[in-house]
Amino acid sequence: MHDPLDNGTARAIWRGQFPRPANRQTVCVQGLGFVGTAMAIAVANARDEIGEFLFDVIGVDLPTPEGQSKVDAVNAGKLPLATTDEELVQAFETAVANNTLTATTDPCAYQLADVTIVDIHLDVIRGEDGQPTVRFDGFRKAMSVLGQTMRPGSLVVVETTVPPGTCEYVVRPTIAEALQERGLPEDAILIAHSYERVMPGKEYYRSIVNFWRVFSGTTEAAADACEAFLSKVIHTKEYPLRRLHATTASETAKVLENSYRATNIAFIEEWGQFAESVGIDLFEVIDAVRVRPTHSNIRQPGFGVGGYCLTKDPLLAGIGARELFGIEGMDFPFSSRAVEVNAAMPKRSVEILRQQLGSIHGKRILLLGVSYRQDVADTRYSPSEVFVNTARAEGAEVVCHDPLVAFWTEQMEHLPSEIPEPHTFDAVVFAVPHREYQEMDVTRWLGDARPLILDANNVLTEEQRLTMRQAGCPMAAVGRGNH
Amino acid sequence: MHDPLDNGTARAIWRGQFPRPANRQTVCVQGLGFVGTAMAIAVANARDEIGEFLFDVIGVDLPTPEGQSKVDAVNAGKLPLATTDEELVQAFETAVANNTLTATTDPCAYQLADVTIVDIHLDVIRGEDGQPTVRFDGFRKAMSVLGQTMRPGSLVVVETTVPPGTCEYVVRPTIAEALQERGLPEDAILIAHSYERVMPGKEYYRSIVNFWRVFSGTTEAAADACEAFLSKVIHTKEYPLRRLHATTASETAKVLENSYRATNIAFIEEWGQFAESVGIDLFEVIDAVRVRPTHSNIRQPGFGVGGYCLTKDPLLAGIGARELFGIEGMDFPFSSRAVEVNAAMPKRSVEILRQQLGSIHGKRILLLGVSYRQDVADTRYSPSEVFVNTARAEGAEVVCHDPLVAFWTEQMEHLPSEIPEPHTFDAVVFAVPHREYQEMDVTRWLGDARPLILDANNVLTEEQRLTMRQAGCPMAAVGRGNH
């Protein structure tokens, strides 16, 4: 690590490299992952009433090969993530063209920051006792760096999804310790929490600037500063900010949101199995139920739950209760059960294949879709991974395709660019409702092949289903028992 | 039972007793409980475009003392249920004044019916193996009566909440058997299913005529007949009907709705406990989360779940799977867990009192609210019952009050008409958010008494809370840890 420079020097050095108007505030974004990069772009596009840019944004990542490559990409004017959102691409280009966004692996950048937004990862792992836990080491180190470098009066906004209690029991004391070592008051840096509600896909950028924000501060002053900052970045007239009384409250709000979602998904799984068994169409039933405003959030059965958030966030409240508040026996049975049920869901599709084909050993299966969400290339914690590993372990040969994924990182697997011909397969599993699949001319694609068709995620249109059934394909579907 | 009369005779006899225009259809409502009575009133108020009444309605109940008293009430022009809904009262009076609603315990009435709506109870009990089950005996007998009496071509609409599969495996065969004994084709009576979504309270009547209806038939003809009938009673222009492909599907829709609701209530319970433990206000958090349209159905922590539906309906799908479809191991873990969690919820309030008072043995507790819902007199399966029984078993002296309940049937207990003075109580539990409690002048009511105040159900307004806290009352609340 660099020695902390006095701020005037650092700022001057920085300005020398990247000359900018002096009236702008500097915002660092710590961590250039999916959220951090998009957030950096949003802040770099914020303008005042007369259209002047408000912030100089510096994306900061670790000097690892991965971090360096993201930093290099940003500085070369290349977006360091794959996206289908044109608006995000354009906003990135605007920021680059106007020199409001740069990136570095040099933590000295934090010395320049009026605001640092924390967007680093905090993964859930299994502890030695089998309980879920988080490893705070890297997170604590990152907070230390902020405490060692940021100026008095500057603001830290934690955006990472964390166990409730983290701002109070990890962020605050870690920064306080670093400040004390600098001879500064332990509350010299303001600490706030405000979580993102980013939704990957075509409206990625909008889900940052056009969405309700919840925030809080460890002090009133911190909450005030966070509110002032967010008001410049988010369209708060249409999407008013919501201030909570404690950082633990807003941390809880975030994990509650995702726990609620995950539980609703897991809840419906049992009904999907029931529908398959008794010969009804649960999608039809759910359409009827959803008409009620009190039931509009009800979910559909499907292939499984993926992504970085829903697979782990429902465990964070329990981790916070046990590890940060020292509460025994608060096990959040619905939330933790939801994570288990959702993780096992892709195995249900394997089971249906087993029932329909007798055994899947030696059978050739075509899996269509490996990302975790429709029309998105993100394969993190994708249910397809569980499906593929389970089916291959049982001796099936699985060929995968995804219109948005050429190389499947998690499986280290190159995927074909075209949808494979169905002739050599015993079964075809439609796993992700990508537009390309829903627009397929299935008659043409099938030719004279008649594999078992498993619609594992309500992918096929009614017309596609009817066509394949009439062509004589054996049909099965998650959540549907009437074919 | 009467011998089935030939239909012409019966109709003539009936007309002789209650002369009516001959162009109206006759509708029987089987079972004059909360739902049946309201449904009978709604049908008896249905009119055509020029304002002519469409149906003669006959409410039919069993010749038990309870059934007879309801029948006598209707025929004497007295509404046989307590309600705060003025519109329901007026609609009843309109029906009585226009002679479109009568009642009887005589099953011959079904001979006159073009349509019979089934609104009899089907309770969930614990079987010998500890598993939840329903006793179909009474229900089967009721279906037999319809098969023995109703005319060929007439329609049965099952409105009772039943285990999925009931129309197919109980109603249809039972009616078919009775028809065969009459020498009639086994499908001579049309069988449909359409569930109600009645909501007790001030909009009871509207929740019948102004609400989306789901329906289905065991045959297309039955579904068509049901659709034609419902279109005359429900305001289907604003609230379109939704037809499902199987009676099992619409039976499932009903129990799914209530299972979803019950699970969402149970889910939030763990978060309420967490909030109490870590010192945050979960209501504030939930307000922030509910802003998202995808999270608008999230529930609040509270005192418990009561009423006839949410306490049992989540068990019906499992019962249907096991007993009607013979599926093993389909245990609906979320839905059945929800019933358990919700049933135990009032004990949480007892626990909070125990924590705050040390022990509740010998303590005097005032419980405000014994009905299961605000501004409603219905005490069926009220959480207050669980609270009272638990607290009394631990040696507490519990005095109860409810502005809408003078005699608490389930506890065989007369309640005071005024809210008791707080002076002699160690704790006051606000359990039901009746308007009378939310409009209390708490300063005046408290006087110089300073009992522990437990807001168990988000009853108190912020002002009331603040007033009592400032007055020096010890405060506690379900779902709130920051007092």
Interface residues (C-beta under 8 A of the other chain):
Chain A: P164 G165 R197 W212 V214 R242 L244 H245 A246 T248 A249 S250 T252 A253 L256 E257 S259 Y260 R261 T263 N264 A266 F267 E270 W271 Q273 F274 A275 S277 V278 G279 I280 D281 L282 E284 V285 I286 D287 A288 V289 V291 R292 P293 T294 H295 S296 N297 I298 A317 G320 A321 F325 I327 M330 F332 P333 F334 S335 R337 N482
Chain B: P164 G165 R197 W212 V214 R242 L244 H245 A246 T248 A249 S250 T252 A253 L256 E257 S259 Y260 R261 T263 N264 A266 F267 E270 W271 Q273 F274 A275 S277 V278 G279 I280 D281 L282 E284 V285 I286 D287 A288 V289 V291 R292 P293 T294 H295 S296 N297 I298 A317 G320 A321 F325 I327 M330 F332 P333 F334 S335 R337 N482
